Amino acid sequence: MRPLHSSTLLLAALSAGTAQAEILFSCTTTQGKPLQIEIRGNDVHYRYGAANAPGLAFSQARSDIEHGACSSKGRRQDWLAMTTTNNDIYTITVESGAHPQATIEVHFYTDRPSNEAFLTCKADSIENRLSQLGSISSPCEE
């Protein structure tokens, strides 16, 4: 039997401690920037912009996010709300059905010239797996 080298043990320990990321939502906005929500372990990560240099990235414990879903007349709507340490709220709403669409609404808690911002995803770029969070479904408001 061959002895294990310390580098092998270190690699095994690092691999065991690294949670596999699962993409819950991704799209390209109408401004051409990628947006991605992923879950890694017990944290949900938000990233807007290029992976190597995001314009905004933050995470929140899975237990602290709000999410849900509704369905009505052949369409389904999933939503997710995350809050930054500044108490800014990022809400992602995704509609699937005949005309899929996704919008991101931001409500800034801090004083800024505009307290809201909106992003829209290109319809052909939407990948939605928010339902994997185990949302409670209800009828959509009309």
C-alpha positions as YAML, in Angstrom:
chain: A
units: angstrom
residues:
- id: 1
  name: MET
  ca: [0.00, 0.00, 0.00]
- id: 2
  name: ARG
  ca: [1.35, 3.41, -1.04]
- id: 3
  name: PRO
  ca: [1.33, 6.21, 1.58]
- id: 4
  name: LEU
  ca: [-0.76, 9.29, 0.78]
- id: 5
  name: HIS
  ca: [1.16, 12.50, 0.29]
- id: 6
  name: SER
  ca: [0.18, 15.61, 2.20]
- id: 7
  name: SER
  ca: [-0.77, 17.38, -1.07]
- id: 8
  name: THR
  ca: [-3.26, 14.57, -1.83]
- id: 9
  name: LEU
  ca: [-4.83, 14.96, 1.62]
- id: 10
  name: LEU
  ca: [-5.01, 18.75, 1.24]
- id: 11
  name: LEU
  ca: [-6.71, 18.44, -2.16]
- id: 12
  name: ALA
  ca: [-9.23, 15.94, -0.74]
- id: 13
  name: ALA
  ca: [-10.00, 18.25, 2.19]
- id: 14
  name: LEU
  ca: [-10.48, 21.26, -0.09]
- id: 15
  name: SER
  ca: [-12.74, 19.26, -2.42]
- id: 16
  name: ALA
  ca: [-14.90, 18.07, 0.47]
- id: 17
  name: GLY
  ca: [-15.28, 21.62, 1.80]
- id: 18
  name: THR
  ca: [-16.24, 23.17, -1.53]
- id: 19
  name: ALA
  ca: [-19.95, 23.05, -2.28]
- id: 20
  name: GLN
  ca: [-21.06, 22.39, -5.83]
- id: 21
  name: ALA
  ca: [-22.76, 25.44, -7.37]
- id: 22
  name: GLU
  ca: [-26.19, 24.98, -8.93]
- id: 23
  name: ILE
  ca: [-27.48, 27.68, -11.26]
- id: 24
  name: LEU
  ca: [-31.04, 28.67, -10.33]
- id: 25
  name: PHE
  ca: [-31.47, 31.48, -12.85]
- id: 26
  name: SER
  ca: [-29.46, 33.08, -15.61]
- id: 27
  name: CYS
  ca: [-30.06, 35.43, -18.50]
- id: 28
  name: THR
  ca: [-28.51, 38.16, -20.60]
- id: 29
  name: THR
  ca: [-30.08, 41.54, -20.00]
- id: 30
  name: THR
  ca: [-31.21, 43.82, -22.82]
- id: 31
  name: GLN
  ca: [-28.03, 45.83, -22.01]
- id: 32
  name: GLY
  ca: [-26.00, 42.72, -22.96]
- id: 33
  name: LYS
  ca: [-24.76, 41.90, -19.44]
- id: 34
  name: PRO
  ca: [-25.11, 38.44, -17.89]
- id: 35
  name: LEU
  ca: [-27.08, 37.97, -14.68]
- id: 36
  name: GLN
  ca: [-26.87, 34.78, -12.65]
- id: 37
  name: ILE
  ca: [-28.35, 33.43, -9.42]
- id: 38
  name: GLU
  ca: [-26.78, 30.28, -8.04]
- id: 39
  name: ILE
  ca: [-26.97, 28.26, -4.87]
- id: 40
  name: ARG
  ca: [-23.83, 26.92, -3.27]
- id: 41
  name: GLY
  ca: [-24.24, 25.05, 0.00]
- id: 42
  name: ASN
  ca: [-26.55, 27.14, 2.18]
- id: 43
  name: ASP
  ca: [-25.94, 30.42, 0.34]
- id: 44
  name: VAL
  ca: [-27.63, 31.99, -2.68]
- id: 45
  name: HIS
  ca: [-25.31, 34.13, -4.84]
- id: 46
  name: TYR
  ca: [-26.34, 37.03, -7.12]
- id: 47
  name: ARG
  ca: [-23.99, 38.17, -9.87]
- id: 48
  name: TYR
  ca: [-24.55, 40.88, -12.47]
- id: 49
  name: GLY
  ca: [-21.87, 41.35, -15.09]
- id: 50
  name: ALA
  ca: [-18.98, 39.23, -16.33]
- id: 51
  name: ALA
  ca: [-17.93, 36.28, -14.15]
- id: 52
  name: ASN
  ca: [-14.34, 37.54, -13.90]
- id: 53
  name: ALA
  ca: [-15.35, 41.17, -13.17]
- id: 54
  name: PRO
  ca: [-18.99, 41.45, -12.05]
- id: 55
  name: GLY
  ca: [-20.51, 44.90, -11.67]
- id: 56
  name: LEU
  ca: [-22.36, 43.60, -8.61]
- id: 57
  name: ALA
  ca: [-22.06, 40.38, -6.62]
- id: 58
  name: PHE
  ca: [-23.46, 39.47, -3.22]
- id: 59
  name: SER
  ca: [-24.78, 36.46, -1.36]
- id: 60
  name: GLN
  ca: [-27.40, 35.71, 1.24]
- id: 61
  name: ALA
  ca: [-28.21, 32.67, 3.36]
- id: 62
  name: ARG
  ca: [-30.82, 30.47, 1.66]
- id: 63
  name: SER
  ca: [-32.94, 30.60, 4.81]
- id: 64
  name: ASP
  ca: [-33.11, 34.43, 4.56]
- id: 65
  name: ILE
  ca: [-34.33, 34.77, 0.97]
- id: 66
  name: GLU
  ca: [-37.99, 35.03, 0.01]
- id: 67
  name: HIS
  ca: [-39.35, 33.07, -2.93]
- id: 68
  name: GLY
  ca: [-42.58, 31.77, -4.34]
- id: 69
  name: ALA
  ca: [-44.54, 30.80, -7.42]
- id: 70
  name: CYS
  ca: [-48.01, 31.07, -8.87]
- id: 71
  name: SER
  ca: [-49.78, 29.69, -11.93]
- id: 72
  name: SER
  ca: [-52.82, 30.72, -13.93]
- id: 73
  name: LYS
  ca: [-54.17, 30.24, -17.44]
- id: 74
  name: GLY
  ca: [-51.19, 28.35, -18.86]
- id: 75
  name: ARG
  ca: [-48.49, 30.54, -17.39]
- id: 76
  name: ARG
  ca: [-46.28, 30.20, -14.35]
- id: 77
  name: GLN
  ca: [-44.56, 32.95, -12.43]
- id: 78
  name: ASP
  ca: [-41.56, 32.32, -10.15]
- id: 79
  name: TRP
  ca: [-40.02, 35.03, -8.00]
- id: 80
  name: LEU
  ca: [-37.08, 35.45, -5.67]
- id: 81
  name: ALA
  ca: [-36.21, 38.39, -3.40]
- id: 82
  name: MET
  ca: [-32.76, 38.95, -1.92]
- id: 83
  name: THR
  ca: [-31.57, 41.73, 0.38]
- id: 84
  name: THR
  ca: [-28.04, 43.17, 0.47]
- id: 85
  name: THR
  ca: [-26.22, 44.27, 3.62]
- id: 86
  name: ASN
  ca: [-27.30, 47.86, 2.68]
- id: 87
  name: ASN
  ca: [-30.94, 46.64, 2.77]
- id: 88
  name: ASP
  ca: [-31.32, 47.09, -1.00]
- id: 89
  name: ILE
  ca: [-33.90, 44.57, -2.26]
- id: 90
  name: TYR
  ca: [-33.39, 42.68, -5.54]
- id: 91
  name: THR
  ca: [-36.51, 40.91, -6.85]
- id: 92
  name: ILE
  ca: [-36.33, 38.58, -9.85]
- id: 93
  name: THR
  ca: [-39.68, 37.71, -11.46]
- id: 94
  name: VAL
  ca: [-39.79, 35.09, -14.22]
- id: 95
  name: GLU
  ca: [-42.88, 34.29, -16.31]
- id: 96
  name: SER
  ca: [-42.97, 31.15, -18.38]
- id: 97
  name: GLY
  ca: [-45.58, 30.13, -20.91]
- id: 98
  name: ALA
  ca: [-46.31, 31.32, -24.43]
- id: 99
  name: HIS
  ca: [-44.27, 34.53, -23.94]
- id: 100
  name: PRO
  ca: [-41.46, 33.94, -21.43]
- id: 101
  name: GLN
  ca: [-39.99, 37.01, -19.80]
- id: 102
  name: ALA
  ca: [-37.87, 37.93, -16.81]
- id: 103
  name: THR
  ca: [-37.50, 41.24, -15.02]
- id: 104
  name: ILE
  ca: [-35.26, 42.34, -12.18]
- id: 105
  name: GLU
  ca: [-36.53, 45.10, -9.93]
- id: 106
  name: VAL
  ca: [-34.23, 46.81, -7.44]
- id: 107
  name: HIS
  ca: [-35.43, 48.96, -4.55]
- id: 108
  name: PHE
  ca: [-32.56, 50.92, -3.06]
- id: 109
  name: TYR
  ca: [-32.76, 51.51, 0.66]
- id: 110
  name: THR
  ca: [-30.04, 54.16, 0.65]
- id: 111
  name: ASP
  ca: [-30.54, 57.73, -0.54]
- id: 112
  name: ARG
  ca: [-29.95, 57.89, -4.28]
- id: 113
  name: PRO
  ca: [-31.29, 60.06, -7.11]
- id: 114
  name: SER
  ca: [-33.57, 57.17, -8.08]
- id: 115
  name: ASN
  ca: [-34.75, 54.66, -5.51]
- id: 116
  name: GLU
  ca: [-35.59, 52.03, -8.12]
- id: 117
  name: ALA
  ca: [-33.91, 50.33, -11.05]
- id: 118
  name: PHE
  ca: [-35.27, 47.83, -13.55]
- id: 119
  name: LEU
  ca: [-33.57, 45.30, -15.80]
- id: 120
  name: THR
  ca: [-35.16, 43.11, -18.45]
- id: 121
  name: CYS
  ca: [-33.77, 39.83, -19.76]
- id: 122
  name: LYS
  ca: [-33.64, 38.87, -23.41]
- id: 123
  name: ALA
  ca: [-36.39, 36.23, -23.79]
- id: 124
  name: ASP
  ca: [-34.18, 33.75, -25.66]
- id: 125
  name: SER
  ca: [-31.51, 33.84, -22.93]
- id: 126
  name: ILE
  ca: [-33.62, 32.92, -19.88]
- id: 127
  name: GLU
  ca: [-32.73, 29.78, -17.93]
- id: 128
  name: ASN
  ca: [-35.09, 29.41, -14.97]
- id: 129
  name: ARG
  ca: [-34.77, 26.80, -12.23]
- id: 130
  name: LEU
  ca: [-36.09, 28.90, -9.34]
- id: 131
  name: SER
  ca: [-38.77, 26.26, -8.71]
- id: 132
  name: GLN
  ca: [-36.00, 24.04, -7.31]
- id: 133
  name: LEU
  ca: [-36.12, 26.19, -4.17]
- id: 134
  name: GLY
  ca: [-39.36, 24.40, -3.26]
- id: 135
  name: SER
  ca: [-41.73, 27.36, -3.55]
- id: 136
  name: ILE
  ca: [-45.30, 27.43, -2.34]
- id: 137
  name: SER
  ca: [-47.58, 27.75, -5.39]
- id: 138
  name: SER
  ca: [-50.78, 29.74, -5.53]
- id: 139
  name: PRO
  ca: [-53.00, 31.30, -8.23]
- id: 140
  name: CYS
  ca: [-51.48, 34.40, -9.85]
- id: 141
  name: GLU
  ca: [-53.13, 37.76, -9.30]
- id: 142
  name: GLU
  ca: [-54.79, 38.95, -12.47]
...
